[in-house]
Structure formats: C-alpha cells, structure tokens
Amino acid sequence: MSFADPALTPIDDFAGARDATAPTERLREVRRRATRFRDKMLAAPRVTHYRSTELVRFPYPASYGFCNALSVPTPYVHLVNRMFIVQFEAPGGIKTLLVSPSDVHANAETPNFKRMLERFGPARGLVEPLISRRGPSVASVLAQAGVMPSDVDYITYDHLHTQDLRGWIGEGGLFPRAKLLVMRQEWESALGLLPPQREWYCPHGLDDIDPARVVLLEGDTMLGESVALLATSGHTEGNHSIVCRTDEGLMVTSENGIGPDAYAPERSKVPGLAAYARATGMECVLNGNTLERGLDQYISMVAEKTIAGPSERDPRFPNMVCSSEVAAHWLFPGIRPTFGFGDLSFGTRA
C-alpha cells in the first residue's frame, strides 16, 4: 500500500497476527503485538492538540449496547456521541483530523432510529426531547476551538454506522479540502449492505461523494508519528480504532464497546456486567447491534484496551475514549457508568 500523502504511512505491526486457526492463539498473538505497539506509541511525540466534545445524546437498545449482559430490564441505555479534534505533526506541517463529526440531523434518518421514534406517533414531538438531546453543531464546535473548516485535512470514523457524509465532503460540503480516511472493507461494505447491516447505515449517506475525497486504507496506517488508525474488525467488518499519543498516555477511540465499563466489566458497577464477566470469563462486553464478526470483535477489544493501558484518572479502567459512551439518564434507572471521560482537552491548538 502506498500513498501520495506523506503524512500517511502503512504499518505492519499486526500483520499476520490473526492467521492462526485456533481463536486462543489469535488472541494471544494479538495481545502480544498490542503490548509491543503500546510501547512504540508511548515513545512517540504527543499530538499537538486533542479535544473531545459532546454532540448528541440518544437512546440505544440495551441488548445491543451490553450484548445481553445487563441484569436490569431496561429496553434502552443512553449514549453520548462525541467528536474529536486531533492536531499532529507530519511532513509539511501540522495536520488537523476530525474523528466522528456526526451530522446529527441527517443521521436521524438511520432506519433503526427513525422507526424507534415513529412508534410514538403523534406524541413524538413530546417524547423526542426527553430521550434525545442535541448539543452544539460541528461548525460551532470548530469555531469554539478556533479551527476553520478549511483547516481540516482529514475526517475519519471508527465505522460508518448512521453517518451521512454529504454535508461534509459532498458537493458544497462544509469541509472544502478534507479527505475521508476509511478502511476499504468498511467503504465497500457500506456500498453493498445486507438487511442486518442496512438498519444501521444512513440511507444515501455516501451518495455522490467524489472518489478523490476518499482515501481507502488497506490496513493499519500511521498519521505522522502520533496517531494510528488500526484495523479492528468486529462491530463492523471494516471497523478501525483511532490511537492518539496524548498528555495522558494513549487515548483509543472505537465503538466496539460503549465505554470503559465494557472494557473492564469485572470492575463495573453497571448491573450485571461484573457477574457476567465472572460467569463467562469475558474480558470485554461487545457492542452487538450487528455482530458482523463476533470473535474478531472480542479480540479487537482486547487489543484496544491493551494498547490504551490504564487511565490516569482511574487505573481500574483503560483509556478507552469511545465515540459513543454510555451515560446515566433518569428514564433508564440503574444504568450509570462506573467511570467515564466526559469532554477532554490537551495541548495547544495550531
């Protein structure tokens, strides 16, 4: 794999790590490689700037979010979706990457979400504000951070569920020069969906996107020396994780799990998770709305938390700063994360 962009470099730290026939051998090798990769990334320079900001809160089926591990009969959990601004040194100067800049209004057309709200019929207008809360727009978050849309070099998502990209990189989109960084498998999956996948992808969200604005990654890729996009298939076939070297170690962003509790269930106070971990031996609780590759997802989550390492804020939990993180909500009693990150800001913006 080669790129015209010198800021992007393919890496082979995990090449062949999942080749073994036995799942236990795959897990062992991936964990070993993840430990080694963590050491490599900790020796790298820190990103110039790292910031996360809440965009929207919304309900999500509990049986998916914690994959049947909950012991309370709530139909939903509440998720917080965040956007990340990451600036890093690269050949040619500082580059700006946006992670998960969601078009909240357009994304509401995702079939699963749309059908959930339609069940309320005429009461939808009353119910929607109770179960969903929209924060600042992507444009206002950028303005607050002092970043112009024309400053953005790249956008990326750990996967493309619910995303509509037309307002960002379509004709007349907000970001006039940004390119989408996406695993080839995720892009091609999103263009050829089967019914179980279709529920979670925004209809027409990729229509008429200029191919010149899309960089298809064949696998693990470094951005400069401080950011890595690692193929972590599972939640979707083309899922990837974003690893950033920050002032608090390595921050890893993914939606294979919905928060630190999912990555350390044995320490979680979310009802049912610790008991589930003890009963099954599971190290992680999957975010399982599509379960495209369940065993791969489990191995990916172990890799993610191994790379992240323990949080300085609470060493019981890894530095998993998930793009959608579970949060407390009065309508869903008993579901409160044991630990979460909230909005973060490190470094000085360019």
Steps between C-alpha positions, in 0.01 A plus 500: 500500500637843414367851535564824319452671836826484700307544827356148458723196540389133491627292793526126550513464879199267497563329165407132528400530865161337435616227265490211749211254474437483876328810642707475820819525294364800311414674825839422653690633199288814467544576870876456466516730198274755672733515801795561269308762300405680821866537591575632151224761515591614851847585366347716225453878525172620641231642277501878487137525601226256601143601580173309536157661508153357551272532195185306586343260752263230385343169611649173382366147548648358821517148359738632235707743706597246765421191292257336745726546804268741687297368793240779506199496266556830322435503125752778439821655623596859432804574284706815461649550154815713486714664236877524532739762362855366473795703375835334443840563345558349156714566194394839371387630839219451747198305373144512635292183532134489600378175651125428488362836384139382492231684303240459773199610293582288197598199709150490649392332175680180606221238475529363854488844662229630270274201563552525877375858501213428262360252756398797714267630228347842576686509835836498327543876538462466877704184545800577279634789716478273807706216356734689268704813556692685232808696592698746290534458126824383343553848356458666839735252668764585241443872545535468876827313450628765258507256206373610160326236284764566236769403755373142522724256313327170584184360649458143621252278684573175679217367280226649282183403688246786492733737312395733219811651339335714234494812718870466574676390179217493247449780249498829691581318826635670811856373456635618164830308509459223757539138396323205658733235642315167504586132479424365153292221656279748684447716192413208276277344767308827530444500123368141497293448814304191600178545702661449846748777420254731326320577825802698622625687195354834396316465165680685219762625747782423257323599179694710248814528713795578271737198513790746503385605849522144635825329604441125517732341755599138452600459863679659795625851427706761687414868477825677568661337803231567760175357359420149377193357327492128580273249328285352780226311322203379700230756562515537124717318248703814432512644852816683597628656822663840539805504727639838611808572710377766747606666824324214685651213306326325213136584437324236290168575330266227375141385519575132537395577859290783646729627772767395749252273684479283188877459499535414870167334585646320803542843666170646382212601724257499207246235607591158369835571335729376777290187553501439125879531489540256791256247356638504147864602533437784252758778514276736304131550425429548132292774342294254301239663279623329183759244622657482159809329641447410864826320579698760312323770698595339829865469395492860374369625833778321687750660261343843549511493878851355502624785281309759704636387835363618836353847532680750722156609618395154619757222445229235535385593150684537169541822300213401269345829391213352302331696223166406659519463877226383737361769732244520778142606420199524731278305259732199519558454876783287625724562200784727605858460379754417767753722325493729198714768341264782409637772274880521482756759394878461481773706341485827308312530173691598190 
